[in-house]
């Protein structure tokens, strides 16, 4: 998909080190992160923020 550790972490809203831990298996992938990954793959835009 062309993501670096930095761009993938930014897209998921997590730190680069947090992303590295997910990729290495050091940390489990939680549901929020799994859903965010699926949304990125399906090109679903971010949910709009309301005030």
HTML snippet that shows the backbone in 3Dmol.js (N, CA, C, O; Angstrom):
<script src="https://3Dmol.org/build/3Dmol-min.js"></script>
<div id="view" style="width:600px;height:400px;position:relative"></div>
<script>
const pdb = `
ATOM      1  N   UNK A   1       0.807  -1.181   0.000  1.00  0.00           N
ATOM      2  CA  UNK A   1       0.000   0.000   0.000  1.00  0.00           C
ATOM      3  C   UNK A   1       0.857   1.253   0.000  1.00  0.00           C
ATOM      4  O   UNK A   1       0.334   2.353  -0.180  1.00  0.00           O
ATOM      5  N   UNK A   2       2.160   1.114   0.198  1.00  0.00           N
ATOM      6  CA  UNK A   2       3.024   2.270   0.122  1.00  0.00           C
ATOM      7  C   UNK A   2       3.174   3.069   1.403  1.00  0.00           C
ATOM      8  O   UNK A   2       3.602   4.222   1.360  1.00  0.00           O
ATOM      9  N   UNK A   3       2.834   2.488   2.536  1.00  0.00           N
ATOM     10  CA  UNK A   3       2.962   3.189   3.809  1.00  0.00           C
ATOM     11  C   UNK A   3       4.314   2.911   4.445  1.00  0.00           C
ATOM     12  O   UNK A   3       4.801   1.780   4.431  1.00  0.00           O
ATOM     13  N   UNK A   4       4.911   3.950   4.998  1.00  0.00           N
ATOM     14  CA  UNK A   4       6.085   3.767   5.842  1.00  0.00           C
ATOM     15  C   UNK A   4       5.587   3.590   7.271  1.00  0.00           C
ATOM     16  O   UNK A   4       4.396   3.757   7.534  1.00  0.00           O
ATOM     17  N   UNK A   5       6.479   3.256   8.194  1.00  0.00           N
ATOM     18  CA  UNK A   5       6.076   3.169   9.601  1.00  0.00           C
ATOM     19  C   UNK A   5       5.491   4.502  10.062  1.00  0.00           C
ATOM     20  O   UNK A   5       4.512   4.538  10.807  1.00  0.00           O
ATOM     21  N   UNK A   6       6.100   5.591   9.613  1.00  0.00           N
ATOM     22  CA  UNK A   6       5.644   6.916  10.030  1.00  0.00           C
ATOM     23  C   UNK A   6       4.259   7.245   9.479  1.00  0.00           C
ATOM     24  O   UNK A   6       3.387   7.707  10.215  1.00  0.00           O
ATOM     25  N   UNK A   7       4.056   7.005   8.179  1.00  0.00           N
ATOM     26  CA  UNK A   7       2.765   7.351   7.585  1.00  0.00           C
ATOM     27  C   UNK A   7       1.658   6.418   8.052  1.00  0.00           C
ATOM     28  O   UNK A   7       0.516   6.846   8.220  1.00  0.00           O
ATOM     29  N   UNK A   8       1.981   5.159   8.260  1.00  0.00           N
ATOM     30  CA  UNK A   8       0.970   4.217   8.771  1.00  0.00           C
ATOM     31  C   UNK A   8       0.572   4.594  10.193  1.00  0.00           C
ATOM     32  O   UNK A   8      -0.613   4.596  10.525  1.00  0.00           O
ATOM     33  N   UNK A   9       1.549   4.911  11.029  1.00  0.00           N
ATOM     34  CA  UNK A   9       1.256   5.305  12.406  1.00  0.00           C
ATOM     35  C   UNK A   9       0.404   6.568  12.426  1.00  0.00           C
ATOM     36  O   UNK A   9      -0.546   6.661  13.204  1.00  0.00           O
ATOM     37  N   UNK A  10       0.732   7.535  11.583  1.00  0.00           N
ATOM     38  CA  UNK A  10      -0.045   8.769  11.529  1.00  0.00           C
ATOM     39  C   UNK A  10      -1.474   8.500  11.059  1.00  0.00           C
ATOM     40  O   UNK A  10      -2.420   9.071  11.603  1.00  0.00           O
ATOM     41  N   UNK A  11      -1.639   7.643  10.061  1.00  0.00           N
ATOM     42  CA  UNK A  11      -2.972   7.313   9.561  1.00  0.00           C
ATOM     43  C   UNK A  11      -3.822   6.637  10.621  1.00  0.00           C
ATOM     44  O   UNK A  11      -5.042   6.799  10.647  1.00  0.00           O
ATOM     45  N   UNK A  12      -3.172   5.873  11.500  1.00  0.00           N
ATOM     46  CA  UNK A  12      -3.890   5.166  12.565  1.00  0.00           C
ATOM     47  C   UNK A  12      -4.014   5.987  13.843  1.00  0.00           C
ATOM     48  O   UNK A  12      -4.728   5.599  14.768  1.00  0.00           O
ATOM     49  N   UNK A  13      -3.326   7.111  13.892  1.00  0.00           N
ATOM     50  CA  UNK A  13      -3.386   7.952  15.080  1.00  0.00           C
ATOM     51  C   UNK A  13      -2.623   7.388  16.268  1.00  0.00           C
ATOM     52  O   UNK A  13      -3.002   7.589  17.421  1.00  0.00           O
ATOM     53  N   UNK A  14      -1.538   6.675  15.966  1.00  0.00           N
ATOM     54  CA  UNK A  14      -0.700   6.114  17.032  1.00  0.00           C
ATOM     55  C   UNK A  14       0.753   6.509  16.786  1.00  0.00           C
ATOM     56  O   UNK A  14       1.091   7.035  15.726  1.00  0.00           O
ATOM     57  N   UNK A  15       1.600   6.253  17.764  1.00  0.00           N
ATOM     58  CA  UNK A  15       3.015   6.587  17.612  1.00  0.00           C
ATOM     59  C   UNK A  15       3.714   5.585  16.696  1.00  0.00           C
ATOM     60  O   UNK A  15       3.222   4.478  16.472  1.00  0.00           O
ATOM     61  N   UNK A  16       4.869   5.993  16.173  1.00  0.00           N
ATOM     62  CA  UNK A  16       5.651   5.091  15.336  1.00  0.00           C
ATOM     63  C   UNK A  16       6.072   3.868  16.131  1.00  0.00           C
ATOM     64  O   UNK A  16       6.033   2.748  15.621  1.00  0.00           O
ATOM     65  N   UNK A  17       6.474   4.076  17.383  1.00  0.00           N
ATOM     66  CA  UNK A  17       6.900   2.936  18.204  1.00  0.00           C
ATOM     67  C   UNK A  17       5.717   2.018  18.510  1.00  0.00           C
ATOM     68  O   UNK A  17       5.874   0.799  18.575  1.00  0.00           O
ATOM     69  N   UNK A  18       4.531   2.609  18.699  1.00  0.00           N
ATOM     70  CA  UNK A  18       3.332   1.794  18.910  1.00  0.00           C
ATOM     71  C   UNK A  18       3.010   0.950  17.691  1.00  0.00           C
ATOM     72  O   UNK A  18       2.633  -0.215  17.812  1.00  0.00           O
ATOM     73  N   UNK A  19       3.163   1.548  16.513  1.00  0.00           N
ATOM     74  CA  UNK A  19       2.940   0.818  15.270  1.00  0.00           C
ATOM     75  C   UNK A  19       3.959  -0.313  15.127  1.00  0.00           C
ATOM     76  O   UNK A  19       3.603  -1.426  14.739  1.00  0.00           O
ATOM     77  N   UNK A  20       5.209  -0.032  15.435  1.00  0.00           N
ATOM     78  CA  UNK A  20       6.251  -1.063  15.349  1.00  0.00           C
ATOM     79  C   UNK A  20       5.937  -2.241  16.265  1.00  0.00           C
ATOM     80  O   UNK A  20       6.176  -3.394  15.905  1.00  0.00           O
ATOM     81  N   UNK A  21       5.405  -1.952  17.444  1.00  0.00           N
ATOM     82  CA  UNK A  21       5.039  -3.025  18.383  1.00  0.00           C
ATOM     83  C   UNK A  21       3.897  -3.881  17.833  1.00  0.00           C
ATOM     84  O   UNK A  21       3.872  -5.095  18.035  1.00  0.00           O
ATOM     85  N   UNK A  22       2.963  -3.248  17.143  1.00  0.00           N
ATOM     86  CA  UNK A  22       1.868  -4.009  16.534  1.00  0.00           C
ATOM     87  C   UNK A  22       2.395  -4.930  15.438  1.00  0.00           C
ATOM     88  O   UNK A  22       2.028  -6.103  15.364  1.00  0.00           O
ATOM     89  N   UNK A  23       3.256  -4.382  14.594  1.00  0.00           N
ATOM     90  CA  UNK A  23       3.800  -5.147  13.464  1.00  0.00           C
ATOM     91  C   UNK A  23       4.657  -6.322  13.946  1.00  0.00           C
ATOM     92  O   UNK A  23       4.617  -7.408  13.367  1.00  0.00           O
ATOM     93  N   UNK A  24       5.430  -6.094  15.010  1.00  0.00           N
ATOM     94  CA  UNK A  24       6.318  -7.142  15.511  1.00  0.00           C
ATOM     95  C   UNK A  24       5.590  -8.202  16.327  1.00  0.00           C
ATOM     96  O   UNK A  24       6.141  -9.267  16.606  1.00  0.00           O
ATOM     97  N   UNK A  25       4.337  -7.906  16.713  1.00  0.00           N
ATOM     98  CA  UNK A  25       3.597  -8.845  17.548  1.00  0.00           C
ATOM     99  C   UNK A  25       3.803  -8.626  19.032  1.00  0.00           C
ATOM    100  O   UNK A  25       3.251  -9.357  19.855  1.00  0.00           O
ATOM    101  N   UNK A  26       4.603  -7.611  19.384  1.00  0.00           N
ATOM    102  CA  UNK A  26       4.865  -7.309  20.791  1.00  0.00           C
ATOM    103  C   UNK A  26       3.595  -6.844  21.508  1.00  0.00           C
ATOM    104  O   UNK A  26       3.399  -7.130  22.690  1.00  0.00           O
ATOM    105  N   UNK A  27       2.735  -6.124  20.780  1.00  0.00           N
ATOM    106  CA  UNK A  27       1.453  -5.666  21.320  1.00  0.00           C
ATOM    107  C   UNK A  27       0.331  -6.248  20.467  1.00  0.00           C
ATOM    108  O   UNK A  27       0.468  -6.329  19.246  1.00  0.00           O
ATOM    109  N   UNK A  28      -0.773  -6.652  21.086  1.00  0.00           N
ATOM    110  CA  UNK A  28      -1.900  -7.152  20.290  1.00  0.00           C
ATOM    111  C   UNK A  28      -2.599  -6.001  19.560  1.00  0.00           C
ATOM    112  O   UNK A  28      -2.572  -4.857  20.013  1.00  0.00           O
ATOM    113  N   UNK A  29      -3.213  -6.319  18.442  1.00  0.00           N
ATOM    114  CA  UNK A  29      -3.974  -5.316  17.698  1.00  0.00           C
ATOM    115  C   UNK A  29      -5.371  -5.256  18.289  1.00  0.00           C
ATOM    116  O   UNK A  29      -6.109  -6.241  18.263  1.00  0.00           O
ATOM    117  N   UNK A  30      -5.735  -4.087  18.826  1.00  0.00           N
ATOM    118  CA  UNK A  30      -7.060  -3.932  19.427  1.00  0.00           C
ATOM    119  C   UNK A  30      -8.103  -3.702  18.339  1.00  0.00           C
ATOM    120  O   UNK A  30      -7.766  -3.465  17.179  1.00  0.00           O
ATOM    121  N   UNK A  31      -9.370  -3.776  18.728  1.00  0.00           N
ATOM    122  CA  UNK A  31     -10.467  -3.658  17.777  1.00  0.00           C
ATOM    123  C   UNK A  31     -10.457  -2.314  17.060  1.00  0.00           C
ATOM    124  O   UNK A  31     -10.691  -2.261  15.852  1.00  0.00           O
ATOM    125  N   UNK A  32     -10.193  -1.229  17.779  1.00  0.00           N
ATOM    126  CA  UNK A  32     -10.177   0.104  17.158  1.00  0.00           C
ATOM    127  C   UNK A  32      -9.145   0.162  16.046  1.00  0.00           C
ATOM    128  O   UNK A  32      -9.422   0.677  14.962  1.00  0.00           O
ATOM    129  N   UNK A  33      -7.957  -0.362  16.309  1.00  0.00           N
ATOM    130  CA  UNK A  33      -6.886  -0.341  15.317  1.00  0.00           C
ATOM    131  C   UNK A  33      -7.218  -1.243  14.141  1.00  0.00           C
ATOM    132  O   UNK A  33      -6.954  -0.885  12.993  1.00  0.00           O
ATOM    133  N   UNK A  34      -7.789  -2.403  14.408  1.00  0.00           N
ATOM    134  CA  UNK A  34      -8.183  -3.315  13.329  1.00  0.00           C
ATOM    135  C   UNK A  34      -9.234  -2.671  12.431  1.00  0.00           C
ATOM    136  O   UNK A  34      -9.164  -2.782  11.207  1.00  0.00           O
ATOM    137  N   UNK A  35     -10.210  -1.997  13.043  1.00  0.00           N
ATOM    138  CA  UNK A  35     -11.236  -1.311  12.257  1.00  0.00           C
ATOM    139  C   UNK A  35     -10.640  -0.160  11.453  1.00  0.00           C
ATOM    140  O   UNK A  35     -11.028   0.060  10.306  1.00  0.00           O
ATOM    141  N   UNK A  36      -9.705   0.572  12.044  1.00  0.00           N
ATOM    142  CA  UNK A  36      -9.046   1.666  11.332  1.00  0.00           C
ATOM    143  C   UNK A  36      -8.266   1.123  10.130  1.00  0.00           C
ATOM    144  O   UNK A  36      -8.290   1.725   9.056  1.00  0.00           O
ATOM    145  N   UNK A  37      -7.581   0.004  10.302  1.00  0.00           N
ATOM    146  CA  UNK A  37      -6.844  -0.610   9.186  1.00  0.00           C
ATOM    147  C   UNK A  37      -7.805  -1.005   8.066  1.00  0.00           C
ATOM    148  O   UNK A  37      -7.526  -0.761   6.892  1.00  0.00           O
ATOM    149  N   UNK A  38      -8.928  -1.611   8.426  1.00  0.00           N
ATOM    150  CA  UNK A  38      -9.914  -2.013   7.421  1.00  0.00           C
ATOM    151  C   UNK A  38     -10.461  -0.796   6.680  1.00  0.00           C
ATOM    152  O   UNK A  38     -10.654  -0.839   5.465  1.00  0.00           O
ATOM    153  N   UNK A  39     -10.711   0.290   7.414  1.00  0.00           N
ATOM    154  CA  UNK A  39     -11.221   1.508   6.784  1.00  0.00           C
ATOM    155  C   UNK A  39     -10.204   2.087   5.811  1.00  0.00           C
ATOM    156  O   UNK A  39     -10.575   2.566   4.740  1.00  0.00           O
ATOM    157  N   UNK A  40      -8.931   2.047   6.171  1.00  0.00           N
ATOM    158  CA  UNK A  40      -7.877   2.555   5.284  1.00  0.00           C
ATOM    159  C   UNK A  40      -7.819   1.710   4.009  1.00  0.00           C
ATOM    160  O   UNK A  40      -7.731   2.252   2.907  1.00  0.00           O
ATOM    161  N   UNK A  41      -7.868   0.390   4.157  1.00  0.00           N
ATOM    162  CA  UNK A  41      -7.821  -0.500   2.992  1.00  0.00           C
ATOM    163  C   UNK A  41      -9.008  -0.257   2.066  1.00  0.00           C
ATOM    164  O   UNK A  41      -8.862  -0.278   0.844  1.00  0.00           O
ATOM    165  N   UNK A  42     -10.182  -0.027   2.650  1.00  0.00           N
ATOM    166  CA  UNK A  42     -11.400   0.194   1.863  1.00  0.00           C
ATOM    167  C   UNK A  42     -11.568   1.647   1.417  1.00  0.00           C
ATOM    168  O   UNK A  42     -12.551   1.998   0.764  1.00  0.00           O
ATOM    169  N   UNK A  43     -10.588   2.491   1.782  1.00  0.00           N
ATOM    170  CA  UNK A  43     -10.590   3.918   1.411  1.00  0.00           C
ATOM    171  C   UNK A  43     -11.812   4.656   1.951  1.00  0.00           C
ATOM    172  O   UNK A  43     -12.373   5.522   1.279  1.00  0.00           O
ATOM    173  N   UNK A  44     -12.215   4.309   3.162  1.00  0.00           N
ATOM    174  CA  UNK A  44     -13.311   4.997   3.836  1.00  0.00           C
ATOM    175  C   UNK A  44     -12.728   6.249   4.485  1.00  0.00           C
ATOM    176  O   UNK A  44     -11.776   6.147   5.259  1.00  0.00           O
ATOM    177  N   UNK A  45     -13.274   7.421   4.188  1.00  0.00           N
ATOM    178  CA  UNK A  45     -12.710   8.655   4.735  1.00  0.00           C
ATOM    179  C   UNK A  45     -12.935   8.747   6.245  1.00  0.00           C
ATOM    180  O   UNK A  45     -13.832   8.095   6.779  1.00  0.00           O
ATOM    181  N   UNK A  46     -12.130   9.549   6.932  1.00  0.00           N
ATOM    182  CA  UNK A  46     -12.314   9.734   8.378  1.00  0.00           C
ATOM    183  C   UNK A  46     -13.703  10.274   8.691  1.00  0.00           C
ATOM    184  O   UNK A  46     -14.290  11.022   7.909  1.00  0.00           O
ATOM    185  N   UNK A  47     -14.206   9.883   9.836  1.00  0.00           N
ATOM    186  CA  UNK A  47     -15.500  10.359  10.310  1.00  0.00           C
ATOM    187  C   UNK A  47     -15.388  11.840  10.622  1.00  0.00           C
ATOM    188  O   UNK A  47     -14.435  12.257  11.279  1.00  0.00           O
ATOM    189  N   UNK A  48     -16.350  12.655  10.161  1.00  0.00           N
ATOM    190  CA  UNK A  48     -16.250  14.096  10.444  1.00  0.00           C
ATOM    191  C   UNK A  48     -16.425  14.380  11.933  1.00  0.00           C
ATOM    192  O   UNK A  48     -17.241  13.745  12.602  1.00  0.00           O
ATOM    193  N   UNK A  49     -15.666  15.320  12.438  1.00  0.00           N
ATOM    194  CA  UNK A  49     -15.769  15.716  13.839  1.00  0.00           C
ATOM    195  C   UNK A  49     -16.900  16.717  13.989  1.00  0.00           C
ATOM    196  O   UNK A  49     -17.063  17.608  13.156  1.00  0.00           O
ATOM    197  N   UNK A  50     -17.662  16.573  15.027  1.00  0.00           N
ATOM    198  CA  UNK A  50     -18.719  17.542  15.320  1.00  0.00           C
ATOM    199  C   UNK A  50     -18.375  18.264  16.606  1.00  0.00           C
ATOM    200  O   UNK A  50     -17.675  17.731  17.467  1.00  0.00           O
ATOM    201  N   UNK A  51     -18.873  19.481  16.725  1.00  0.00           N
ATOM    202  CA  UNK A  51     -18.559  20.266  17.915  1.00  0.00           C
ATOM    203  C   UNK A  51     -19.738  20.306  18.846  1.00  0.00           C
ATOM    204  O   UNK A  51     -19.666  20.923  19.908  1.00  0.00           O
TER     205      UNK A  51
END
`;
const viewer = $3Dmol.createViewer("view");
viewer.addModel(pdb, "pdb");
viewer.setStyle({}, {cartoon: {color: "spectrum"}});
viewer.zoomTo();
viewer.render();
</script>
